[in-house]
Amino acid sequence: MPFDTTGGRRRRLSKNVLGGPLETCSLTPRTGFLRTGCCETGPEDLGSHTVCAVMSAEFLAFSKSQGNDLSTPRPEFGFPGLKPGDRWCVCAPRWQEALVAGQAPPVVLRATEASAVRFCSLADLKRHAVDLA
């Protein structure tokens, strides 16, 4: 597997769900389990933060109702709080849970890591994609 050593850190170059290189989800706010801006994953990422989602008010409310408040800032953790329109790497199982509840946020496929399909079907992700022409 190819590696990127940009910035002095060696990291695996991940693929997106479309088979291409994984693109950046968001640098402002900086997202990803590793806070690289990408929805990369690894063995320590037990939640599989692999779906690049565009936050909606409905999804933020749903996530909060499920015990994961993404809208309240938590400066002690360097977390700015999210608002509608922000992109964020969400856990693939939570995105799937939101889909079943009719609250799934839009998805950026080119920034969604390939392993997300372990929890979400590619067809469902494509139906919610913002980056398919």
N, CA, C and O atoms as a printed pandas DataFrame, in Angstrom:
     atom_number atom_name residue_name chain_id  residue_number  x_coord  y_coord  z_coord
0              1         N          MET        A               1    0.846   -1.179    0.000
1              2        CA          MET        A               1    0.000    0.000    0.000
2              3         C          MET        A               1    0.888    1.237    0.000
3              4         O          MET        A               1    1.868    1.275    0.743
4              5         N          PRO        A               2    0.577    2.263   -0.817
5              6        CA          PRO        A               2    1.385    3.477   -0.849
6              7         C          PRO        A               2    1.256    4.263    0.455
7              8         O          PRO        A               2    0.258    4.167    1.168
8              9         N          PHE        A               3    2.294    5.040    0.740
9             10        CA          PHE        A               3    2.314    5.864    1.940
10            11         C          PHE        A               3    2.642    7.299    1.581
11            12         O          PHE        A               3    3.319    7.558    0.586
12            13         N          ASP        A               4    2.167    8.227    2.385
13            14        CA          ASP        A               4    2.465    9.645    2.263
14            15         C          ASP        A               4    3.282   10.030    3.488
15            16         O          ASP        A               4    2.913    9.698    4.614
16            17         N          THR        A               5    4.379   10.723    3.272
17            18        CA          THR        A               5    5.207   11.146    4.401
18            19         C          THR        A               5    5.189   12.663    4.550
19            20         O          THR        A               5    6.074   13.224    5.196
20            21         N          THR        A               6    4.212   13.331    3.972
21            22        CA          THR        A               6    4.085   14.774    4.081
22            23         C          THR        A               6    4.018   15.185    5.544
23            24         O          THR        A               6    3.301   14.573    6.335
24            25         N          GLY        A               7    4.752   16.204    5.893
25            26        CA          GLY        A               7    4.710   16.713    7.259
26            27         C          GLY        A               7    5.457   15.845    8.248
27            28         O          GLY        A               7    5.274   15.995    9.456
28            29         N          GLY        A               8    6.297   14.936    7.765
29            30        CA          GLY        A               8    7.100   14.120    8.655
30            31         C          GLY        A               8    6.372   12.933    9.262
31            32         O          GLY        A               8    6.977   12.161   10.005
32            33         N          ARG        A               9    5.094   12.767    8.965
33            34        CA          ARG        A               9    4.344   11.615    9.473
34            35         C          ARG        A               9    4.092   10.652    8.343
35            36         O          ARG        A               9    3.725   11.055    7.239
36            37         N          ARG        A              10    4.286    9.400    8.614
37            38        CA          ARG        A              10    4.027    8.361    7.612
38            39         C          ARG        A              10    2.607    7.873    7.793
39            40         O          ARG        A              10    2.237    7.412    8.873
40            41         N          ARG        A              11    1.811    7.971    6.747
41            42        CA          ARG        A              11    0.442    7.487    6.843
42            43         C          ARG        A              11    0.062    6.776    5.561
43            44         O          ARG        A              11    0.561    7.090    4.480
44            45         N          ARG        A              12   -0.826    5.820    5.701
45            46        CA          ARG        A              12   -1.322    5.048    4.578
46            47         C          ARG        A              12   -2.188    5.935    3.694
47            48         O          ARG        A              12   -2.974    6.732    4.208
48            49         N          LEU        A              13   -2.061    5.814    2.378
49            50        CA          LEU        A              13   -2.936    6.541    1.468
50            51         C          LEU        A              13   -4.196    5.709    1.273
51            52         O          LEU        A              13   -4.160    4.634    0.674
52            53         N          SER        A              14   -5.286    6.212    1.776
53            54        CA          SER        A              14   -6.551    5.486    1.726
54            55         C          SER        A              14   -7.281    5.740    0.420
55            56         O          SER        A              14   -7.012    6.711   -0.287
56            57         N          LYS        A              15   -8.204    4.853    0.120
57            58        CA          LYS        A              15   -9.078    4.970   -1.052
58            59         C          LYS        A              15  -10.456    5.414   -0.583
59            60         O          LYS        A              15  -10.853    5.173    0.558
60            61         N          ASN        A              16  -11.177    6.068   -1.489
61            62        CA          ASN        A              16  -12.554    6.435   -1.179
62            63         C          ASN        A              16  -13.503    5.349   -1.688
63            64         O          ASN        A              16  -13.069    4.389   -2.325
64            65         N          VAL        A              17  -14.776    5.501   -1.411
65            66        CA          VAL        A              17  -15.769    4.486   -1.784
66            67         C          VAL        A              17  -15.932    4.343   -3.290
67            68         O          VAL        A              17  -16.520    3.367   -3.757
68            69         N          LEU        A              18  -15.424    5.294   -4.050
69            70        CA          LEU        A              18  -15.477    5.217   -5.516
70            71         C          LEU        A              18  -14.220    4.585   -6.105
71            72         O          LEU        A              18  -14.124    4.401   -7.319
72            73         N          GLY        A              19  -13.247    4.251   -5.239
73            74        CA          GLY        A              19  -12.020    3.597   -5.682
74            75         C          GLY        A              19  -10.864    4.542   -5.965
75            76         O          GLY        A              19   -9.764    4.090   -6.284
76            77         N          GLY        A              20  -11.089    5.832   -5.855
77            78        CA          GLY        A              20  -10.030    6.818   -6.077
78            79         C          GLY        A              20   -9.333    7.179   -4.782
79            80         O          GLY        A              20   -9.644    6.619   -3.730
80            81         N          PRO        A              21   -8.391    8.113   -4.848
81            82        CA          PRO        A              21   -7.714    8.547   -3.625
82            83         C          PRO        A              21   -8.680    9.267   -2.685
83            84         O          PRO        A              21   -9.562   10.000   -3.130
84            85         N          LEU        A              22   -8.506    9.052   -1.400
85            86        CA          LEU        A              22   -9.349    9.693   -0.400
86            87         C          LEU        A              22   -9.045   11.184   -0.361
87            88         O          LEU        A              22   -7.903   11.586   -0.138
88            89         N          GLU        A              23  -10.069   12.000   -0.580
89            90        CA          GLU        A              23   -9.902   13.450   -0.558
90            91         C          GLU        A              23  -10.169   13.990    0.840
91            92         O          GLU        A              23  -10.765   13.316    1.680
92            93         N          THR        A              24   -9.721   15.201    1.069
93            94        CA          THR        A              24   -9.932   15.875    2.344
94            95         C          THR        A              24  -11.416   16.139    2.553
95            96         O          THR        A              24  -12.118   16.569    1.637
96            97         N          CYS        A              25  -11.881   15.880    3.758
97            98        CA          CYS        A              25  -13.273   16.163    4.117
98            99         C          CYS        A              25  -13.374   17.611    4.608
99           100         O          CYS        A              25  -14.178   18.382    4.082
100          101         N          SER        A              26  -12.575   17.987    5.602
101          102        CA          SER        A              26  -12.614   19.350    6.128
102          103         C          SER        A              26  -11.368   19.666    6.945
103          104         O          SER        A              26  -10.917   18.873    7.772
104          105         N          LEU        A              27  -10.833   20.848    6.682
105          106        CA          LEU        A              27   -9.741   21.369    7.506
106          107         C          LEU        A              27  -10.238   22.465    8.440
107          108         O          LEU        A              27   -9.563   22.814    9.409
108          109         N          THR        A              28  -11.433   23.014    8.147
109          110        CA          THR        A              28  -12.037   24.039    8.989
110          111         C          THR        A              28  -13.517   23.738    9.120
111          112         O          THR        A              28  -14.286   24.128    8.242
112          113         N          PRO        A              29  -13.954   23.062   10.174
113          114        CA          PRO        A              29  -13.128   22.558   11.266
114          115         C          PRO        A              29  -12.340   21.313   10.848
115          116         O          PRO        A              29  -12.752   20.575    9.953
116          117         N          ARG        A              30  -11.212   21.096   11.505
117          118        CA          ARG        A              30  -10.360   19.945   11.190
118          119         C          ARG        A              30  -11.026   18.685   11.723
119          120         O          ARG        A              30  -11.303   18.563   12.917
120          121         N          THR        A              31  -11.275   17.752   10.812
121          122        CA          THR        A              31  -12.023   16.547   11.154
122          123         C          THR        A              31  -11.160   15.304   10.999
123          124         O          THR        A              31   -9.967   15.378   10.707
124          125         N          GLY        A              32  -11.789   14.185   11.198
125          126        CA          GLY        A              32  -11.133   12.883   11.067
126          127         C          GLY        A              32  -10.725   12.344   12.419
127          128         O          GLY        A              32  -10.394   13.105   13.329
128          129         N          PHE        A              33  -10.748   11.045   12.545
129          130        CA          PHE        A              33  -10.355   10.418   13.800
130          131         C          PHE        A              33   -8.947   10.854   14.198
131          132         O          PHE        A              33   -8.660   11.037   15.381
132          133         N          LEU        A              34   -8.072   11.020   13.206
133          134        CA          LEU        A              34   -6.692   11.435   13.460
134          135         C          LEU        A              34   -6.509   12.951   13.331
135          136         O          LEU        A              34   -5.397   13.460   13.473
136          137         N          ARG        A              35   -7.603   13.667   13.061
137          138        CA          ARG        A              35   -7.611   15.121   12.862
138          139         C          ARG        A              35   -6.641   15.557   11.756
139          140         O          ARG        A              35   -5.943   16.564   11.876
140          141         N          THR        A              36   -6.623   14.770   10.684
141          142        CA          THR        A              36   -5.827   15.109    9.500
142          143         C          THR        A              36   -6.656   15.868    8.480
143          144         O          THR        A              36   -6.117   16.373    7.496
144          145         N          GLY        A              37   -7.963   15.956    8.704
145          146        CA          GLY        A              37   -8.877   16.541    7.734
146          147         C          GLY        A              37   -9.499   15.483    6.836
147          148         O          GLY        A              37  -10.415   15.775    6.068
148          149         N          CYS        A              38   -9.000   14.252    6.932
149          150        CA          CYS        A              38   -9.490   13.136    6.111
150          151         C          CYS        A              38  -10.193   12.107    6.985
151          152         O          CYS        A              38   -9.904   11.981    8.175
152          153         N          CYS        A              39  -11.121   11.372    6.374
153          154        CA          CYS        A              39  -11.870   10.334    7.086
154          155         C          CYS        A              39  -11.105    9.011    7.044
155          156         O          CYS        A              39  -11.645    7.970    6.670
156          157         N          GLU        A              40   -9.847    9.081    7.433
157          158        CA          GLU        A              40   -9.005    7.881    7.507
158          159         C          GLU        A              40   -9.419    7.069    8.727
159          160         O          GLU        A              40  -10.055    7.578    9.649
160          161         N          THR        A              41   -9.051    5.818    8.709
161          162        CA          THR        A              41   -9.364    4.964    9.845
162          163         C          THR        A              41   -8.192    4.032   10.105
163          164         O          THR        A              41   -7.255    3.946    9.311
164          165         N          GLY        A              42   -8.260    3.353   11.205
165          166        CA          GLY        A              42   -7.237    2.383   11.585
166          167         C          GLY        A              42   -7.767    1.549   12.726
167          168         O          GLY        A              42   -8.901    1.747   13.162
168          169         N          PRO        A              43   -6.970    0.621   13.217
169          170        CA          PRO        A              43   -7.442   -0.293   14.256
170          171         C          PRO        A              43   -7.902    0.402   15.536
171          172         O          PRO        A              43   -8.757   -0.121   16.250
172          173         N          GLU        A              44   -7.344    1.572   15.830
173          174        CA          GLU        A              44   -7.725    2.281   17.052
174          175         C          GLU        A              44   -9.041    3.058   16.911
175          176         O          GLU        A              44   -9.584    3.538   17.906
176          177         N          ASP        A              45   -9.547    3.182   15.697
177          178        CA          ASP        A              45  -10.792    3.906   15.432
178          179         C          ASP        A              45  -11.972    2.947   15.565
179          180         O          ASP        A              45  -12.464    2.415   14.570
180          181         N          LEU        A              46  -12.413    2.734   16.781
181          182        CA          LEU        A              46  -13.465    1.762   17.036
182          183         C          LEU        A              46  -14.819    2.200   16.482
183          184         O          LEU        A              46  -15.690    1.359   16.261
184          185         N          GLY        A              47  -15.012    3.507   16.253
185          186        CA          GLY        A              47  -16.280    4.004   15.732
186          187         C          GLY        A              47  -16.346    4.045   14.221
187          188         O          GLY        A              47  -17.418    4.291   13.667
188          189         N          SER        A              48  -15.234    3.813   13.531
189          190        CA          SER        A              48  -15.165    3.873   12.074
190          191         C          SER        A              48  -15.637    5.231   11.546
191          192         O          SER        A              48  -16.659    5.321   10.865
192          193         N          HIS        A              49  -14.877    6.286   11.871
193          194        CA          HIS        A              49  -15.175    7.663   11.450
194          195         C          HIS        A              49  -14.812    7.828    9.978
195          196         O          HIS        A              49  -13.834    8.499    9.648
196          197         N          THR        A              50  -15.595    7.219    9.099
197          198        CA          THR        A              50  -15.211    7.092    7.690
198          199         C          THR        A              50  -16.138    7.779    6.700
199          200         O          THR        A              50  -15.813    7.844    5.514
200          201         N          VAL        A              51  -17.284    8.297    7.144
201          202        CA          VAL        A              51  -18.240    8.937    6.234
202          203         C          VAL        A              51  -18.080   10.451    6.327
203          204         O          VAL        A              51  -18.272   11.039    7.392
204          205         N          CYS        A              52  -17.730   11.072    5.216
205          206        CA          CYS        A              52  -17.648   12.530    5.165
206          207         C          CYS        A              52  -19.054   13.062    4.920
207          208         O          CYS        A              52  -19.591   12.959    3.817
208          209         N          ALA        A              53  -19.632   13.628    5.962
209          210        CA          ALA        A              53  -21.012   14.103    5.901
210          211         C          ALA        A              53  -21.062   15.623    5.976
211          212         O          ALA        A              53  -20.237   16.263    6.629
212          213         N          VAL        A              54  -22.050   16.175    5.291
213          214        CA          VAL        A              54  -22.327   17.607    5.366
214          215         C          VAL        A              54  -23.416   17.766    6.423
215          216         O          VAL        A              54  -24.533   17.276    6.260
216          217         N          MET        A              55  -23.079   18.446    7.486
217          218        CA          MET        A              55  -24.002   18.555    8.609
218          219         C          MET        A              55  -25.293   19.275    8.209
219          220         O          MET        A              55  -25.286   20.268    7.482
220          221         N          SER        A              56  -26.379   18.735    8.708
221          222        CA          SER        A              56  -27.691   19.358    8.556
222          223         C          SER        A              56  -28.247   19.554    9.963
223          224         O          SER        A              56  -27.845   18.855   10.893
224          225         N          ALA        A              57  -29.160   20.492   10.119
225          226        CA          ALA        A              57  -29.779   20.715   11.423
226          227         C          ALA        A              57  -30.449   19.437   11.915
227          228         O          ALA        A              57  -30.393   19.113   13.102
228          229         N          GLU        A              58  -31.084   18.714   10.994
229          230        CA          GLU        A              58  -31.783   17.475   11.367
230          231         C          GLU        A              58  -30.813   16.420   11.886
231          232         O          GLU        A              58  -31.084   15.765   12.892
232          233         N          PHE        A              59  -29.669   16.254   11.191
233          234        CA          PHE        A              59  -28.716   15.253   11.635
234          235         C          PHE        A              59  -28.084   15.654   12.969
235          236         O          PHE        A              59  -27.896   14.809   13.844
236          237         N          LEU        A              60  -27.755   16.938   13.129
237          238        CA          LEU        A              60  -27.162   17.384   14.399
238          239         C          LEU        A              60  -28.121   17.126   15.557
239          240         O          LEU        A              60  -27.698   16.699   16.631
240          241         N          ALA        A              61  -29.407   17.381   15.343
241          242        CA          ALA        A              61  -30.406   17.104   16.389
242          243         C          ALA        A              61  -30.526   15.604   16.631
243          244         O          ALA        A              61  -30.620   15.170   17.779
244          245         N          PHE        A              62  -30.524   14.811   15.567
245          246        CA          PHE        A              62  -30.600   13.363   15.712
246          247         C          PHE        A              62  -29.401   12.831   16.488
247          248         O          PHE        A              62  -29.556   12.038   17.417
248          249         N          SER        A              63  -28.209   13.269   16.105
249          250        CA          SER        A              63  -26.998   12.807   16.780
250          251         C          SER        A              63  -27.031   13.161   18.272
251          252         O          SER        A              63  -26.672   12.347   19.123
252          253         N          LYS        A              64  -27.463   14.376   18.568
253          254        CA          LYS        A              64  -27.571   14.795   19.972
254          255         C          LYS        A              64  -28.569   13.913   20.716
255          256         O          LYS        A              64  -28.330   13.540   21.864
256          257         N          SER        A              65  -29.683   13.578   20.072
257          258        CA          SER        A              65  -30.700   12.733   20.719
258          259         C          SER        A              65  -30.184   11.319   20.978
259          260         O          SER        A              65  -30.717   10.599   21.822
260          261         N          GLN        A              66  -29.139   10.930   20.242
261          262        CA          GLN        A              66  -28.541    9.607   20.410
262          263         C          GLN        A              66  -27.340    9.637   21.359
263          264         O          GLN        A              66  -26.655    8.629   21.535
264          265         N          GLY        A              67  -27.091   10.804   21.969
265          266        CA          GLY        A              67  -26.025   10.910   22.961
266          267         C          GLY        A              67  -24.706   11.443   22.441
267          268         O          GLY        A              67  -23.714   11.434   23.170
268          269         N          ASN        A              68  -24.664   11.913   21.188
269          270        CA          ASN        A              68  -23.426   12.467   20.642
270          271         C          ASN        A              68  -23.705   13.898   20.173
271          272         O          ASN        A              68  -24.095   14.123   19.028
272          273         N          ASP        A              69  -23.501   14.849   21.069
273          274        CA          ASP        A              69  -23.758   16.261   20.790
274          275         C          ASP        A              69  -22.601   16.833   19.979
275          276         O          ASP        A              69  -21.520   17.090   20.509
276          277         N          LEU        A              70  -22.847   17.028   18.690
277          278        CA          LEU        A              70  -21.813   17.563   17.802
278          279         C          LEU        A              70  -21.913   19.075   17.633
279          280         O          LEU        A              70  -21.040   19.676   17.007
280          281         N          SER        A              71  -22.940   19.695   18.165
281          282        CA          SER        A              71  -23.129   21.128   17.938
282          283         C          SER        A              71  -22.600   22.011   19.067
283          284         O          SER        A              71  -22.362   23.200   18.853
284          285         N          THR        A              72  -22.414   21.463   20.243
285          286        CA          THR        A              72  -21.917   22.255   21.366
286          287         C          THR        A              72  -20.393   22.296   21.356
287          288         O          THR        A              72  -19.750   21.246   21.343
288          289         N          PRO        A              73  -19.797   23.508   21.364
289          290        CA          PRO        A              73  -18.332   23.598   21.414
290          291         C          PRO        A              73  -17.783   22.951   22.688
291          292         O          PRO        A              73  -18.374   23.055   23.762
292          293         N          ARG        A              74  -16.650   22.289   22.540
293          294        CA          ARG        A              74  -15.941   21.692   23.679
294          295         C          ARG        A              74  -14.482   22.130   23.591
295          296         O          ARG        A              74  -13.624   21.352   23.174
296          297         N          PRO        A              75  -14.192   23.390   23.987
297          298        CA          PRO        A              75  -12.838   23.930   23.831
298          299         C          PRO        A              75  -11.769   23.104   24.548
299          300         O          PRO        A              75  -10.615   23.082   24.121
300          301         N          GLU        A              76  -12.145   22.430   25.628
301          302        CA          GLU        A              76  -11.164   21.617   26.352
302          303         C          GLU        A              76  -10.653   20.448   25.506
303          304         O          GLU        A              76   -9.605   19.873   25.800
304          305         N          PHE        A              77  -11.403   20.102   24.452
305          306        CA          PHE        A              77  -10.978   19.045   23.532
306          307         C          PHE        A              77  -10.614   19.608   22.163
307          308         O          PHE        A              77  -10.374   18.852   21.221
308          309         N          GLY        A              78  -10.572   20.933   22.051
309          310        CA          GLY        A              78  -10.278   21.558   20.760
310          311         C          GLY        A              78  -11.390   21.366   19.749
311          312         O          GLY        A              78  -11.147   21.384   18.542
312          313         N          PHE        A              79  -12.616   21.182   20.238
313          314        CA          PHE        A              79  -13.766   20.935   19.357
314          315         C          PHE        A              79  -14.614   22.193   19.267
315          316         O          PHE        A              79  -15.130   22.664   20.280
316          317         N          PRO        A              80  -14.766   22.751   18.053
317          318        CA          PRO        A              80  -15.468   24.026   17.911
318          319         C          PRO        A              80  -16.987   23.935   17.939
319          320         O          PRO        A              80  -17.660   24.961   18.035
320          321         N          GLY        A              81  -17.536   22.743   17.860
321          322        CA          GLY        A              81  -18.978   22.590   17.684
322          323         C          GLY        A              81  -19.307   22.761   16.214
323          324         O          GLY        A              81  -18.714   23.600   15.537
324          325         N          LEU        A              82  -20.240   21.977   15.720
325          326        CA          LEU        A              82  -20.571   21.996   14.295
326          327         C          LEU        A              82  -21.878   22.707   14.051
327          328         O          LEU        A              82  -22.741   22.786   14.926
328          329         N          LYS        A              83  -22.007   23.227   12.840
329          330        CA          LYS        A              83  -23.243   23.887   12.427
330          331         C          LYS        A              83  -23.624   23.348   11.052
331          332         O          LYS        A              83  -22.785   22.776   10.355
332          333         N          PRO        A              84  -24.868   23.524   10.663
333          334        CA          PRO        A              84  -25.277   23.063    9.332
334          335         C          PRO        A              84  -24.345   23.623    8.252
335          336         O          PRO        A              84  -23.977   24.797    8.261
336          337         N          GLY        A              85  -23.982   22.737    7.326
337          338        CA          GLY        A              85  -23.068   23.098    6.243
338          339         C          GLY        A              85  -21.642   22.673    6.495
339          340         O          GLY        A              85  -20.875   22.519    5.544
340          341         N          ASP        A              86  -21.251   22.473    7.768
341          342        CA          ASP        A              86  -19.903   21.976    8.072
342          343         C          ASP        A              86  -19.772   20.541    7.582
343          344         O          ASP        A              86  -20.740   19.781    7.587
344          345         N          ARG        A              87  -18.579   20.182    7.164
345          346        CA          ARG        A              87  -18.282   18.784    6.827
346          347         C          ARG        A              87  -17.597   18.141    8.018
347          348         O          ARG        A              87  -16.796   18.776    8.704
348          349         N          TRP        A              88  -17.923   16.861    8.262
349          350        CA          TRP        A              88  -17.367   16.160    9.424
350          351         C          TRP        A              88  -17.326   14.676    9.138
351          352         O          TRP        A              88  -18.237   14.137    8.508
352          353         N          CYS        A              89  -16.283   14.011    9.593
353          354        CA          CYS        A              89  -16.171   12.557    9.457
354          355         C          CYS        A              89  -17.012   11.919   10.563
355          356         O          CYS        A              89  -16.645   11.954   11.737
356          357         N          VAL        A              90  -18.127   11.344   10.174
357          358        CA          VAL        A              90  -19.003   10.702   11.155
358          359         C          VAL        A              90  -18.797    9.193   11.128
359          360         O          VAL        A              90  -18.314    8.630   10.145
360          361         N          CYS        A              91  -19.171    8.565   12.215
361          362        CA          CYS        A              91  -19.075    7.112   12.300
362          363         C          CYS        A              91  -20.048    6.492   11.301
363          364         O          CYS        A              91  -21.217    6.874   11.234
364          365         N          ALA        A              92  -19.550    5.536   10.532
365          366        CA          ALA        A              92  -20.390    4.882    9.531
366          367         C          ALA        A              92  -21.625    4.225   10.167
367          368         O          ALA        A              92  -22.714    4.329    9.601
368          369         N          PRO        A              93  -21.498    3.557   11.316
369          370        CA          PRO        A              93  -22.708    2.989   11.925
370          371         C          PRO        A              93  -23.725    4.067   12.328
371          372         O          PRO        A              93  -24.930    3.833   12.244
372          373         N          ARG        A              94  -23.252    5.246   12.764
373          374        CA          ARG        A              94  -24.191    6.328   13.128
374          375         C          ARG        A              94  -24.878    6.869   11.880
375          376         O          ARG        A              94  -26.070    7.176   11.912
376          377         N          TRP        A              95  -24.123    6.990   10.762
377          378        CA          TRP        A              95  -24.750    7.455    9.519
378          379         C          TRP        A              95  -25.843    6.464    9.112
379          380         O          TRP        A              95  -26.932    6.870    8.708
380          381         N          GLN        A              96  -25.555    5.179    9.217
381          382        CA          GLN        A              96  -26.535    4.151    8.861
382          383         C          GLN        A              96  -27.754    4.227    9.784
383          384         O          GLN        A              96  -28.890    4.087    9.331
384          385         N          GLU        A              97  -27.518    4.446   11.051
385          386        CA          GLU        A              97  -28.606    4.594   12.018
386          387         C          GLU        A              97  -29.477    5.805   11.646
387          388         O          GLU        A              97  -30.705    5.739   11.714
388          389         N          ALA        A              98  -28.832    6.901   11.256
389          390        CA          ALA        A              98  -29.562    8.101   10.839
390          391         C          ALA        A              98  -30.358    7.832    9.560
391          392         O          ALA        A              98  -31.469    8.337    9.405
392          393         N          LEU        A              99  -29.804    7.050    8.659
393          394        CA          LEU        A              99  -30.505    6.700    7.425
394          395         C          LEU        A              99  -31.811    5.973    7.750
395          396         O          LEU        A              99  -32.867    6.316    7.219
396          397         N          VAL        A             100  -31.734    4.984    8.613
397          398        CA          VAL        A             100  -32.913    4.209    8.994
398          399         C          VAL        A             100  -33.962    5.116    9.644
399          400         O          VAL        A             100  -35.163    4.900    9.484
400          401         N          ALA        A             101  -33.495    6.139   10.382
401          402        CA          ALA        A             101  -34.404    7.072   11.056
402          403         C          ALA        A             101  -34.867    8.213   10.143
403          404         O          ALA        A             101  -35.618    9.088   10.576
404          405         N          GLY        A             102  -34.425    8.204    8.888
405          406        CA          GLY        A             102  -34.803    9.267    7.953
406          407         C          GLY        A             102  -34.085   10.583    8.192
407          408         O          GLY        A             102  -34.586   11.637    7.800
408          409         N          GLN        A             103  -32.904   10.541    8.835
409          410        CA          GLN        A             103  -32.168   11.754    9.197
410          411         C          GLN        A             103  -30.747   11.773    8.635
411          412         O          GLN        A             103  -29.913   12.546    9.105
412          413         N          ALA        A             104  -30.464   10.945    7.648
413          414        CA          ALA        A             104  -29.094   10.863    7.118
414          415         C          ALA        A             104  -28.682   12.176    6.463
415          416         O          ALA        A             104  -29.437   12.733    5.667
416          417         N          PRO        A             105  -27.492   12.675    6.791
417          418        CA          PRO        A             105  -27.006   13.903    6.161
418          419         C          PRO        A             105  -26.409   13.596    4.784
419          420         O          PRO        A             105  -26.088   12.447    4.483
420          421         N          PRO        A             106  -26.265   14.626    3.958
421          422        CA          PRO        A             106  -25.594   14.436    2.668
422          423         C          PRO        A             106  -24.170   13.933    2.860
423          424         O          PRO        A             106  -23.567   14.135    3.914
424          425         N          VAL        A             107  -23.637   13.276    1.831
425          426        CA          VAL        A             107  -22.324   12.627    1.891
426          427         C          VAL        A             107  -21.432   13.129    0.757
427          428         O          VAL        A             107  -21.894   13.374   -0.358
428          429         N          VAL        A             108  -20.141   13.276    1.068
429          430        CA          VAL        A             108  -19.132   13.587    0.060
430          431         C          VAL        A             108  -18.401   12.274   -0.226
431          432         O          VAL        A             108  -17.536   11.864    0.548
432          433         N          LEU        A             109  -18.746   11.617   -1.329
433          434        CA          LEU        A             109  -18.214   10.285   -1.634
434          435         C          LEU        A             109  -16.700   10.274   -1.812
435          436         O          LEU        A             109  -16.031    9.344   -1.361
436          437         N          ARG        A             110  -16.162   11.284   -2.457
437          438        CA          ARG        A             110  -14.716   11.311   -2.713
438          439         C          ARG        A             110  -13.903   11.467   -1.425
439          440         O          ARG        A             110  -12.697   11.220   -1.410
440          441         N          ALA        A             111  -14.568   11.873   -0.356
441          442        CA          ALA        A             111  -13.905   12.028    0.939
442          443         C          ALA        A             111  -14.382   10.988    1.956
443          444         O          ALA        A             111  -14.033   11.066    3.134
444          445         N          THR        A             112  -15.185   10.011    1.500
445          446        CA          THR        A             112  -15.667    8.925    2.360
446          447         C          THR        A             112  -14.791    7.704    2.142
447          448         O          THR        A             112  -14.668    7.207    1.022
448          449         N          GLU        A             113  -14.186    7.225    3.217
449          450        CA          GLU        A             113  -13.225    6.126    3.140
450          451         C          GLU        A             113  -13.910    4.817    2.736
451          452         O          GLU        A             113  -15.040    4.543    3.139
452          453         N          ALA        A             114  -13.208    4.022    1.940
453          454        CA          ALA        A             114  -13.761    2.808    1.338
454          455         C          ALA        A             114  -14.364    1.843    2.350
455          456         O          ALA        A             114  -15.348    1.171    2.041
456          457         N          SER        A             115  -13.802    1.760    3.543
457          458        CA          SER        A             115  -14.305    0.786    4.515
458          459         C          SER        A             115  -15.681    1.159    5.072
459          460         O          SER        A             115  -16.278    0.364    5.797
460          461         N          ALA        A             116  -16.193    2.338    4.754
461          462        CA          ALA        A             116  -17.537    2.716    5.217
462          463         C          ALA        A             116  -18.583    1.724    4.722
463          464         O          ALA        A             116  -19.627    1.557    5.352
464          465         N          VAL        A             117  -18.308    1.061    3.593
465          466        CA          VAL        A             117  -19.292    0.121    3.039
466          467         C          VAL        A             117  -19.434   -1.149    3.880
467          468         O          VAL        A             117  -20.271   -1.998    3.574
468          469         N          ARG        A             118  -18.635   -1.291    4.926
469          470        CA          ARG        A             118  -18.854   -2.392    5.877
470          471         C          ARG        A             118  -20.139   -2.157    6.670
471          472         O          ARG        A             118  -20.743   -3.099    7.184
472          473         N          PHE        A             119  -20.549   -0.889    6.764
473          474        CA          PHE        A             119  -21.718   -0.520    7.565
474          475         C          PHE        A             119  -22.849    0.088    6.739
475          476         O          PHE        A             119  -24.011    0.014    7.137
476          477         N          CYS        A             120  -22.527    0.683    5.606
477          478        CA          CYS        A             120  -23.489    1.403    4.768
478          479         C          CYS        A             120  -23.367    0.896    3.341
479          480         O          CYS        A             120  -22.259    0.640    2.870
480          481         N          SER        A             121  -24.472    0.750    2.655
481          482        CA          SER        A             121  -24.376    0.310    1.263
482          483         C          SER        A             121  -23.918    1.476    0.386
483          484         O          SER        A             121  -24.254    2.632    0.642
484          485         N          LEU        A             122  -23.157    1.156   -0.636
485          486        CA          LEU        A             122  -22.704    2.176   -1.572
486          487         C          LEU        A             122  -23.902    2.831   -2.244
487          488         O          LEU        A             122  -23.886    4.035   -2.501
488          489         N          ALA        A             123  -24.929    2.060   -2.528
489          490        CA          ALA        A             123  -26.138    2.615   -3.157
490          491         C          ALA        A             123  -26.780    3.682   -2.260
491          492         O          ALA        A             123  -27.192    4.732   -2.752
492          493         N          ASP        A             124  -26.866    3.421   -0.954
493          494        CA          ASP        A             124  -27.430    4.407   -0.031
494          495         C          ASP        A             124  -26.546    5.646    0.031
495          496         O          ASP        A             124  -27.047    6.770    0.004
496          497         N          LEU        A             125  -25.250    5.447    0.113
497          498        CA          LEU        A             125  -24.318    6.590    0.155
498          499         C          LEU        A             125  -24.466    7.425   -1.117
499          500         O          LEU        A             125  -24.487    8.655   -1.056
500          501         N          LYS        A             126  -24.568    6.763   -2.257
501          502        CA          LYS        A             126  -24.709    7.487   -3.537
502          503         C          LYS        A             126  -26.019    8.277   -3.577
503          504         O          LYS        A             126  -26.061    9.382   -4.118
504          505         N          ARG        A             127  -27.078    7.718   -3.012
505          506        CA          ARG        A             127  -28.366    8.435   -3.004
506          507         C          ARG        A             127  -28.289    9.731   -2.203
507          508         O          ARG        A             127  -29.086   10.643   -2.418
508          509         N          HIS        A             128  -27.344    9.812   -1.294
509          510        CA          HIS        A             128  -27.190   11.006   -0.439
510          511         C          HIS        A             128  -25.961   11.831   -0.829
511          512         O          HIS        A             128  -25.574   12.749   -0.106
512          513         N          ALA        A             129  -25.352   11.507   -1.961
513          514        CA          ALA        A             129  -24.105   12.164   -2.363
514          515         C          ALA        A             129  -24.333   13.586   -2.860
515          516         O          ALA        A             129  -25.324   13.885   -3.526
516          517         N          VAL        A             130  -23.391   14.447   -2.519
517          518        CA          VAL        A             130  -23.391   15.817   -3.030
518          519         C          VAL        A             130  -22.363   15.995   -4.134
519          520         O          VAL        A             130  -22.306   17.052   -4.764
520          521         N          ASP        A             131  -21.551   14.975   -4.376
521          522        CA          ASP        A             131  -20.467   15.126   -5.354
522          523         C          ASP        A             131  -20.557   14.168   -6.537
523          524         O          ASP        A             131  -19.542   13.829   -7.145
524          525         N          LEU        A             132  -21.774   13.731   -6.863
525          526        CA          LEU        A             132  -21.978   12.954   -8.083
526          527         C          LEU        A             132  -22.595   13.864   -9.135
527          528         O          LEU        A             132  -23.563   14.572   -8.860
528          529         N          ALA        A             133  -22.031   13.843  -10.344
529          530        CA          ALA        A             133  -22.576   14.717  -11.391
530          531         C          ALA        A             133  -23.574   13.956  -12.232
531          532         O          ALA        A             133  -24.147   14.514  -13.168
